Amino acid sequence: MGTLKGFPTPPAIWLRRAKPAFAYAIMGTLKGFPTPPAIWLRRAKPAFAYAIMGTLAGFPFPPYAPAPTGYTEGRMCRRVLLPVILLASCHGRPLPEVDAGPDSAPPDLAPPADVGPPPPEVDFTVKDCLQFDPAVPSCTGTAPFAVQFVPITTTTFSQYRWQFSDGTSDDPSVTPSHTFAEPGLYDVTLWAFGSMGSKATKTHTGFIIVLANEMGAPCQADQQCATNLHCFCSAASPCTTGPLGGMCTSSCQKSDCPVGNVCANLATAATNSGHADPWETQLCLPGCKSDADCTGGLHCRTLPGWPSGASWVHGCFADVPADLGGPCLDATGVRRNDLCVTGLCSDLGALGLCSHDCTSDLCPVGSDCTVFGDGRQLCLVRCSSSFLCDQDPLLACVAPGASLLGFQLIVQPSLGGEGLYCAPKPCTGNTDCDPAGLCRLDSGGGHCIARSQ
C-alpha cells in the first residue's frame, strides 16, 4: 500500500516479521497521520485495522466481514497483505485517478447569481495640458497656472466635489477650471456621488506641478518668480504708465545680469512730476534679436543700456512706454517723458515725438543724430518698411533741410545714402496741416506744428 502511494518497497524481512498492527502504524504515519495509540495496535482486529488504514490512505472502505481469530488471523494477514505489497512493488506506478463524475463542479464555474455588479469607480484628467505625463500622471505649468479638470467615470454620478490642496474651497462643478497661484506640487482629489447612494473617490498625489517663472515671464506676485527675481508692475504694486502686467526680473548694475540677458537702463524715463514707476529703473531683461525671441506678449525693443544713453540694448519688454519715434501725449493732451522709453517727449507733431538728446550720447541703430534750426540735437528715426511715420498727422518722412523746424545730419547716416526721417511735415499753408495743426512759416520754409504751440 505504501508503494502504491509512491513509497519504496519495504524489505522482505519486514513483511515476514512485522505485525499487522505495527504495519498499520507505519503506513499511517508515512501517510501523514499520527501514530495511533498503542492500545489500538495491540487490540485492533486486523480486518478492522485494514479498513481504517486503507480508508485513511485513500482506498474505499471494504465491506464488513467477520474478523478472523487465532492462527487463522495471522495466516489471513499474510495472505492479504503480502500479495498486495508485492503486486504494488512490481508495478511501481500510482493508480490512475478517477475523473470527476457528472455531479462534480468544473473549475471555471460561473460566479453565483447573487454576486452584484462591480462597485462604481471615478478618475479624472485635465484638458489641453501642454506638459501632461500620463505615466505619473501629472500636468506641469508655470505660475499662475490655470487648468480645467474633467472626470472619468464608470457610471453616472449626480454630484461632484473637487479638492485642490492649495488652501482654496472645494469646487462642486462637474468640469471646474482652477488657477494655482504659486509654485509647488498639488494633490487633487475628486469625490463623486450617485442618486442611489453610490459613491467613489480618487486622489492623484502631486498631480499638478507649478514651476516658478524665469526672467521675462509674466507674473502677478513676487512668489511666482524664481529665486533672486521679483515681479515688477505686480498686482500689489501696479504701474501707471508702463507695462499693464507684471514681469519677473531683477535689478542690475551694468553687466551683472545672467548670461543671455541684458541690463536696460529705464531710469531715464522719469515722469514730469519726478515720481518714478516701478519699471523706471535698471532692469535685467531677456536679450533678443527679433520678436520671435520673446514670449508672454513681449516684443524685442531697442532700449537704453548702461550707462544712460552711452549704449543701446535689445531686450524683451512690453509695448509701453513708446519706442523712439513714437507718440507721447496722454489722454489729457499733456506731453509726458515717462511715456517714452528714451525718457524724452519732444514737442514735435500733434502727439509729441519720443526722441533722445544726442548732444553727448549715441543714437540707437535705425536712427541718426540731427540738429534742428532752433539748436536742438535729437535722434530721429529713419523711415523704412518697418517704420512708416504715419501715427501723427503732423509728421512725415522728410529729407534734411535748412529751416527753423528743418534739420541737418550731424554725422553720416548710419545706413548710408540720403534717406528720409520722421520729422515735422513741410507745408505752405494751414490747409496742409488741417485740422490738427497750423503751418509755421520761416525763412527756410514752413512746417506743421500743433495748434497749442
Legacy VTK file of the C-alpha trace (Angstrom):
# vtk DataFile Version 3.0
C-alpha trace
ASCII
DATASET POLYDATA
POINTS 453 float
0.000 0.000 0.000
2.933 2.383 0.701
4.375 1.520 -2.657
1.081 2.314 -4.323
1.258 5.763 -2.758
4.820 6.326 -4.067
6.903 4.941 -1.150
9.701 2.380 -1.773
9.021 -1.315 -1.317
9.982 -2.437 2.235
12.461 -5.284 2.713
11.037 -8.769 2.628
12.010 -9.418 6.190
9.807 -6.528 7.253
6.924 -8.199 5.508
7.587 -11.571 7.158
8.106 -10.331 10.703
6.091 -7.181 11.052
2.889 -7.459 12.984
-0.170 -6.239 11.085
-0.920 -3.585 13.657
2.691 -2.332 13.514
2.491 -2.183 9.738
-0.695 -0.212 10.007
1.014 2.304 12.249
3.969 2.721 9.898
1.771 3.121 6.839
-0.490 5.598 8.533
2.441 7.617 9.750
4.021 7.654 6.301
0.717 8.926 5.006
0.916 11.905 7.339
-1.423 10.686 10.075
-0.327 10.494 13.718
0.675 7.147 15.140
-2.394 5.518 16.716
-2.354 4.817 20.425
-0.575 1.668 21.493
-3.766 0.104 22.674
-5.110 0.368 19.138
-2.121 -1.502 17.832
-2.446 -4.241 20.462
-6.190 -4.723 20.385
-7.326 -3.746 16.924
-8.516 -6.596 14.787
-6.605 -6.924 11.526
-9.626 -6.581 9.311
-10.798 -3.509 11.196
-7.322 -2.045 11.019
-7.107 -2.830 7.338
-10.321 -0.940 6.751
-9.272 2.096 8.757
-5.767 2.335 7.340
-6.899 1.738 3.799
-9.543 4.411 4.097
-7.002 6.849 5.508
-4.750 6.094 2.567
-7.475 6.885 0.123
-8.848 3.406 -0.598
-12.597 2.690 -0.348
-13.876 1.288 2.891
-14.183 -2.504 2.466
-17.448 -4.290 3.098
-17.982 -5.731 6.545
-16.663 -9.224 7.122
-16.318 -11.130 10.360
-12.906 -10.719 11.822
-10.822 -13.972 11.858
-9.233 -15.136 15.088
-6.200 -17.035 16.304
-3.972 -18.779 13.876
-6.357 -18.079 11.060
-5.960 -14.380 11.796
-2.194 -14.453 11.227
-2.475 -16.512 8.062
-5.144 -14.207 6.677
-2.976 -11.171 7.348
-0.087 -12.702 5.466
-2.278 -13.927 2.647
-3.876 -10.489 2.141
-1.105 -8.022 2.931
1.880 -9.707 1.237
0.343 -10.102 -2.244
-0.850 -6.517 -2.235
2.560 -5.158 -1.325
4.385 -7.394 -3.806
1.988 -6.508 -6.579
2.448 -2.777 -5.891
6.245 -3.066 -5.820
6.275 -4.808 -9.173
4.269 -2.168 -10.939
5.870 0.902 -9.229
3.207 3.241 -10.635
0.382 5.076 -8.865
-3.119 4.042 -9.711
-4.847 6.265 -12.285
-7.035 8.984 -10.892
-10.720 8.695 -11.464
-12.342 11.510 -13.454
-14.874 13.635 -11.725
-18.363 12.424 -12.128
-21.244 14.369 -13.614
-22.009 15.870 -10.205
-18.511 17.424 -9.897
-18.234 21.214 -10.418
-15.921 22.360 -13.281
-13.117 24.757 -12.245
-14.417 27.634 -14.398
-17.865 27.583 -12.941
-19.612 30.955 -13.251
-19.961 33.004 -10.039
-23.159 32.656 -8.106
-26.112 34.586 -9.428
-26.365 36.671 -6.249
-22.976 38.454 -6.900
-23.802 42.108 -7.806
-22.171 44.456 -10.377
-18.666 45.835 -9.663
-18.532 48.965 -7.495
-18.535 52.325 -9.332
-15.188 53.960 -9.995
-14.087 57.519 -10.807
-10.919 59.102 -12.146
-10.036 62.426 -13.784
-7.730 64.168 -16.219
-7.070 67.727 -17.415
-7.972 69.463 -20.647
-5.402 70.968 -23.044
-2.370 70.469 -20.783
0.724 71.148 -22.906
3.000 69.245 -20.499
0.978 66.177 -19.463
2.721 62.976 -18.359
0.237 60.059 -18.421
2.722 57.688 -16.756
2.754 59.576 -13.441
0.168 61.127 -14.154
0.902 64.847 -13.807
0.350 68.196 -15.519
3.080 70.856 -15.436
2.910 74.621 -15.986
4.157 77.953 -14.659
2.515 80.212 -12.091
-0.189 81.333 -12.250
-1.303 78.025 -13.788
-4.928 77.707 -14.955
-6.234 74.168 -15.537
-9.634 72.650 -16.416
-10.401 69.236 -14.866
-12.527 66.519 -16.493
-13.978 63.490 -14.584
-13.822 59.929 -15.957
-16.472 57.570 -14.528
-17.797 54.029 -14.971
-21.339 55.083 -14.097
-23.481 58.190 -13.841
-22.923 60.451 -10.853
-25.108 63.411 -9.948
-22.759 65.378 -7.692
-19.035 66.091 -7.607
-16.641 67.721 -5.193
-13.057 68.667 -6.075
-10.237 69.499 -3.673
-7.012 71.109 -4.968
-4.844 71.221 -1.781
-3.889 74.880 -2.294
-5.954 76.326 0.514
-8.971 77.177 -1.657
-12.510 75.945 -1.045
-13.796 72.712 -2.573
-15.368 73.111 -6.009
-18.733 71.368 -6.752
-18.516 71.876 -10.538
-18.510 68.919 -12.918
-15.570 70.221 -15.002
-14.058 73.022 -12.906
-11.390 75.467 -14.050
-8.881 76.277 -11.327
-5.843 78.569 -11.116
-2.850 77.592 -8.975
-1.278 80.898 -7.999
2.105 79.839 -6.592
4.800 77.283 -7.490
4.563 73.866 -5.828
3.195 70.306 -6.039
-0.556 69.941 -5.579
-2.645 66.845 -4.827
-6.064 66.689 -6.446
-8.997 64.669 -5.036
-12.387 64.017 -6.629
-15.465 62.738 -4.778
-18.444 61.577 -6.861
-21.943 60.774 -5.552
-24.832 58.968 -7.290
-28.584 59.323 -6.882
-28.967 55.796 -5.438
-26.323 56.251 -2.765
-23.381 55.168 -4.892
-20.109 56.980 -4.339
-16.490 56.843 -5.417
-13.316 58.828 -4.824
-9.912 59.267 -6.478
-6.755 61.097 -5.405
-3.660 61.767 -7.516
-0.699 62.880 -5.423
1.380 65.668 -6.975
-0.972 65.780 -9.969
-0.355 69.495 -10.614
3.256 70.728 -10.838
3.577 74.517 -10.880
7.019 75.860 -11.748
8.438 79.256 -10.803
8.704 81.826 -13.595
12.052 82.655 -15.122
13.374 86.011 -16.347
10.873 87.866 -18.536
7.895 85.627 -17.737
4.560 87.197 -16.720
3.665 87.255 -13.038
1.243 88.674 -10.517
3.333 88.456 -7.340
6.946 88.013 -6.262
6.201 84.454 -5.049
5.592 83.365 -8.644
9.125 84.243 -9.759
12.248 82.103 -9.476
14.892 82.668 -6.822
16.559 86.110 -6.925
13.802 87.526 -9.178
10.913 89.803 -8.329
7.691 90.797 -10.074
7.655 94.438 -11.129
4.325 96.076 -12.042
2.680 93.338 -9.961
-0.911 93.313 -8.757
0.275 94.615 -5.383
2.334 97.433 -6.966
0.871 98.176 -10.423
2.444 100.537 -12.920
0.506 103.599 -14.066
2.442 104.381 -17.244
4.454 101.294 -18.128
3.538 97.642 -18.613
-0.016 96.745 -17.682
1.001 93.356 -16.277
3.817 92.111 -14.112
7.067 90.553 -15.315
9.757 88.599 -13.466
13.082 90.422 -13.450
15.914 91.601 -11.226
17.723 94.867 -10.696
21.053 95.302 -12.449
24.163 97.417 -12.463
25.948 97.439 -15.794
26.686 93.816 -16.801
25.660 91.726 -13.804
22.618 90.138 -15.482
22.613 86.368 -16.101
24.006 85.131 -19.404
21.559 85.738 -22.250
20.011 88.772 -20.566
20.699 92.491 -20.929
20.722 95.393 -18.487
18.260 98.076 -19.640
18.555 101.496 -18.041
14.945 102.671 -17.936
15.611 105.249 -15.227
15.939 107.931 -17.915
12.180 107.852 -18.457
11.379 109.862 -15.337
7.922 111.372 -15.071
7.353 115.101 -15.326
6.471 115.130 -11.645
9.644 113.282 -10.699
7.756 110.234 -9.378
9.044 107.020 -10.918
7.002 103.909 -11.660
8.425 100.508 -10.630
9.670 99.889 -14.190
11.642 103.156 -14.322
14.923 101.727 -13.077
17.734 99.420 -14.174
16.266 96.012 -15.027
17.586 92.713 -16.375
15.602 91.673 -19.448
15.841 88.691 -21.822
18.080 89.579 -24.761
16.618 89.307 -28.257
17.185 89.863 -31.968
13.527 89.823 -33.044
10.041 89.398 -31.614
10.359 85.633 -32.166
12.845 85.545 -29.282
10.304 86.952 -26.820
7.395 85.250 -25.042
4.478 86.294 -22.871
3.298 89.075 -25.197
6.629 90.918 -25.086
8.404 92.472 -28.067
12.035 92.952 -28.947
12.670 96.570 -28.067
15.654 98.926 -28.516
16.272 100.240 -25.008
18.846 102.466 -23.300
21.695 100.426 -21.887
24.185 101.105 -19.144
25.117 103.866 -18.514
22.310 106.136 -19.640
22.414 106.684 -23.392
26.006 105.508 -23.762
24.853 102.284 -25.387
21.672 100.586 -26.526
20.478 97.062 -25.936
17.828 94.838 -27.459
15.592 93.314 -24.813
12.129 91.779 -24.491
9.752 94.298 -22.976
6.124 95.409 -23.068
4.766 97.701 -25.808
4.674 100.637 -23.421
6.323 103.023 -22.960
6.746 104.018 -26.608
9.860 103.453 -28.717
11.969 106.172 -30.259
9.763 107.889 -32.877
6.504 107.026 -31.110
3.806 109.389 -29.728
3.962 110.593 -26.114
0.787 112.624 -25.443
-1.504 111.397 -22.670
-5.311 111.391 -22.657
-5.434 114.917 -21.235
-3.248 116.363 -24.008
-0.067 116.622 -21.912
3.294 115.510 -23.281
4.925 113.081 -20.850
8.531 111.945 -20.776
7.593 108.748 -18.968
5.566 107.661 -21.994
8.838 107.305 -23.919
11.304 104.523 -23.230
14.023 107.047 -24.094
12.825 109.429 -21.365
12.267 112.413 -23.701
8.999 113.584 -25.294
9.817 116.346 -27.850
7.235 118.978 -28.792
7.162 117.849 -32.412
3.962 116.897 -34.197
0.435 116.788 -32.796
1.062 113.897 -30.387
4.625 114.639 -29.316
7.605 112.634 -30.563
9.699 110.253 -28.472
13.299 111.188 -29.094
16.684 111.249 -27.411
19.179 114.015 -26.801
22.290 113.074 -28.765
24.463 116.012 -27.645
26.758 113.589 -25.858
25.077 110.247 -26.386
24.841 107.891 -29.314
21.593 107.263 -31.159
20.251 103.700 -31.382
20.587 101.717 -34.582
17.939 102.798 -37.075
18.159 106.451 -36.090
20.661 109.282 -36.571
21.688 112.380 -34.644
20.328 115.585 -36.197
20.453 119.275 -35.317
17.374 121.445 -35.800
17.303 125.095 -36.799
16.490 126.035 -33.215
19.658 124.273 -31.993
18.230 121.068 -30.537
20.169 117.887 -31.207
17.750 114.965 -31.405
17.811 111.384 -32.596
15.359 110.932 -35.498
14.210 107.552 -36.799
14.853 106.794 -40.433
11.753 105.872 -42.469
11.614 102.279 -43.688
9.168 99.494 -44.440
9.026 98.756 -40.701
8.644 102.397 -39.707
6.312 104.444 -41.914
5.957 107.554 -39.708
2.174 107.517 -40.079
0.961 107.704 -36.465
0.982 111.524 -36.249
-0.832 113.686 -38.835
1.713 116.499 -38.480
4.764 114.294 -39.106
6.051 112.880 -42.365
9.112 111.268 -43.960
11.249 114.329 -44.649
14.695 114.943 -46.141
17.163 117.211 -44.312
16.599 120.924 -44.932
17.561 124.375 -43.676
14.726 125.898 -41.644
13.698 126.522 -38.068
11.998 123.137 -37.839
14.163 121.615 -40.506
17.190 119.522 -39.576
20.686 118.628 -40.669
22.596 115.443 -40.070
25.478 115.821 -37.668
27.178 112.611 -38.779
26.875 110.440 -41.859
23.706 108.299 -41.939
24.147 105.013 -40.114
22.554 103.136 -43.008
24.221 105.149 -45.773
22.564 107.188 -48.537
20.454 110.348 -48.299
17.387 108.801 -46.604
14.212 110.322 -45.168
13.470 110.825 -41.477
10.296 111.115 -39.431
10.102 114.892 -38.721
7.657 117.857 -38.901
5.691 117.838 -42.113
6.583 120.624 -44.649
3.728 122.981 -45.537
2.887 126.124 -47.465
-0.323 126.969 -45.639
-2.700 125.872 -42.876
-4.675 123.730 -45.264
-1.660 121.395 -45.425
-1.914 120.891 -41.673
-5.695 120.972 -41.042
-7.402 120.026 -38.850
-4.697 119.040 -36.404
-2.325 121.964 -36.678
-1.069 125.147 -38.225
1.588 125.883 -40.821
4.525 127.728 -39.298
6.460 129.673 -41.929
10.036 130.886 -41.608
12.860 131.905 -43.939
13.751 128.291 -44.723
10.198 127.131 -45.393
7.119 126.092 -43.464
6.416 123.115 -41.200
3.291 121.907 -39.457
3.000 122.471 -35.737
0.285 121.645 -33.182
-2.360 124.338 -32.642
-1.466 124.604 -28.974
2.110 125.692 -29.825
LINES 1 454
453 0 1 2 3 4 5 6 7 8 9 10 11 12 13 14 15 16 17 18 19 20 21 22 23 24 25 26 27 28 29 30 31 32 33 34 35 36 37 38 39 40 41 42 43 44 45 46 47 48 49 50 51 52 53 54 55 56 57 58 59 60 61 62 63 64 65 66 67 68 69 70 71 72 73 74 75 76 77 78 79 80 81 82 83 84 85 86 87 88 89 90 91 92 93 94 95 96 97 98 99 100 101 102 103 104 105 106 107 108 109 110 111 112 113 114 115 116 117 118 119 120 121 122 123 124 125 126 127 128 129 130 131 132 133 134 135 136 137 138 139 140 141 142 143 144 145 146 147 148 149 150 151 152 153 154 155 156 157 158 159 160 161 162 163 164 165 166 167 168 169 170 171 172 173 174 175 176 177 178 179 180 181 182 183 184 185 186 187 188 189 190 191 192 193 194 195 196 197 198 199 200 201 202 203 204 205 206 207 208 209 210 211 212 213 214 215 216 217 218 219 220 221 222 223 224 225 226 227 228 229 230 231 232 233 234 235 236 237 238 239 240 241 242 243 244 245 246 247 248 249 250 251 252 253 254 255 256 257 258 259 260 261 262 263 264 265 266 267 268 269 270 271 272 273 274 275 276 277 278 279 280 281 282 283 284 285 286 287 288 289 290 291 292 293 294 295 296 297 298 299 300 301 302 303 304 305 306 307 308 309 310 311 312 313 314 315 316 317 318 319 320 321 322 323 324 325 326 327 328 329 330 331 332 333 334 335 336 337 338 339 340 341 342 343 344 345 346 347 348 349 350 351 352 353 354 355 356 357 358 359 360 361 362 363 364 365 366 367 368 369 370 371 372 373 374 375 376 377 378 379 380 381 382 383 384 385 386 387 388 389 390 391 392 393 394 395 396 397 398 399 400 401 402 403 404 405 406 407 408 409 410 411 412 413 414 415 416 417 418 419 420 421 422 423 424 425 426 427 428 429 430 431 432 433 434 435 436 437 438 439 440 441 442 443 444 445 446 447 448 449 450 451 452
